[in-house]
Amino acid sequence: MHHDYFRKHEGLAGKTPAEIAGIEIEGRNKWINAIQNASKLARLKCKKHKKHVMQIIIK
């Protein structure tokens, strides 16, 4: 995670792979923010999956 999100690379003009991909991690503690962002994304995916399953059950 450190290598992909926080460590700048010479081959990427001094940017991190996350910056190149358009992923922004802001705040004082970037580790906590990255984990919180991943957790939010997982919850969103779970809600979408649950909604999809419920639609199948209703049909």
DAFENTA-V434779 format. One record per pair of residues at least 6 apart in sequence whose ideal C-beta (glycine too) atoms are under 7 Angstrom apart, sorted by the first residue. I is the first residue (numbers start at 1). GAP is how many residues later the second one is. Records with the same first field share a line. If there is no record, write none. Layout:
# DAFENTA-V434779
I->GAP  GAP
This chain:
# DAFENTA-V434779
1->33
4->13  14
5->11  13  20  29
6->10  24
7->9
8->6  7  8
9->7  8
12->8
18->7
25->8  9  12
26->7
27->6
